[in-house]
Amino acid sequence: MTLHLPDAAGGLRAYEPRTEPFAAATGAPLASRTVFSAAHVVADPFADASPDAPAAVDWDATLAFRRHLWSHGLGVAEAMDTAQRGMGLDWPGAAELIRRSAAEAKAVGGRIACGVGTDQLTDRDPGRSAPVTLADIRAAYEEQLAVVEESGAQAILMASRALAATAQGPDDYLEVYGHLLRQAAEPVILHWLGAMFDPALEGYWGSADLDTATGVFLDVIAAHPDKVDGVKISLLDARREVDLRRRLPNGVRCYTGDDFHYPELIAGDEQGFSHALLGVFDQLGPLAAEAVRVLDTGDAAGFRALLDPTVPLARHLFEAPTRFYKTGVVFLAWLAGHQSHFTMVGGLQSARSLPHLARAYELADGLGLFPDPKLAEERMRTLLSLYGVTS
């Protein structure tokens, strides 16, 4: 039955929903690439919580979604920005998420890596007058690193808003990261998140000039290559990622976080390729896993044929302001039947417009991402009716 979807111009357009989903089988872990999906959290829709209150999480639905990702052979990147770290999920909530998800990963044999940051500095005392020091930042990182290592998960050292605000230059980054890498029990993933994902991270690594910042980033890695499993690059700049990838020490992996250019970066070239740690794989997971299994056979063209058509959806979800991509991710999870509601921690379900969500539905439906297209259509109709679309 025809749906009438709103567009950015204020009108309605007719759309015929797809009737058959993309058929993606579950399977063993992937062989030629290491692929993590950064996973979202499912809010408790019945919690009486205000947007600035601690997150109320539906743990059963949240963990069920992670089992879904593991069933397709993907790893889970936990407590990252996709899980609304710093945008609704505070450190106590993230710590509980890490412990629960790591225990679930151990139970089902799934791969998991978890975000380590410094967000408890503002969580604990948002009105503090004393300036944050580098010692405070080191201690905050250490507290979170201990939680992740005690859970048995791999650590991802995330970019720190506090460090970006406090550091006086590259030497401060070299000191803080060097301190953390020396004490890490196992090799970690270093995460460089661009300012388009979080404006508070502008000038990370001590310079707003990306060439200079890249040099500092590489200096951190070169000083401790045995403690760096890989680096996650989220700058939405394929050329820069390829250049950095070619300059990494032997044995240090590049995990693309580029939600605009991931097919070409994962496919690679004659000088190498990127692995993946992507927020967009939250919803593309089954299709992405199928594509990588094709790549495992050496069929790069078949891999691109499956994954290239997903890029328009990814670019739409991550359009500016990019930090609100989580709204589209959770919206699609609701349409796909992975949760019973479209509610987000921090009230972030209101962060994207109805035309934006309608276009996300259209693009996802066209790819066959909804296991039950009829359910997705019914839920889309419900949303449209709430906004006054009755035709």
Secondary structure, DSSP 8 states (H G I E B T S, - for coil): --EEEE-TTS-EEEE---SS-------S--SSS-EEEE----B-TT----TTS---B-HHHHHHHHHHHHHTT-EEEESSGGGTBTTTB-HHHHHHHHHHHHHHHHHHT--EEEEE--THHHHH-TT--S---HHHHHHHHHHHHHHHHHHT-EEEE---HHHHHH--SHHHHHHHHHHHHHH-SS-EEEEEE-TTT-GGGTTGGG-SSHHHHHHHHHHHHHH-GGGEEEEEEESS-HHHHHHHHHTS-TT-EEEE--TTTHHHHHH-BTTB--EEEESTHHHHHHHHHHHHHHHHTT-HHHHHHHHGGGHHHHHHHT-SSGGGHHHHHHHHHHHTTSSS----GGGGGGSS-HHHHHHHHHHHHHHT--SSHHHHHHHHHHHHHHTT---
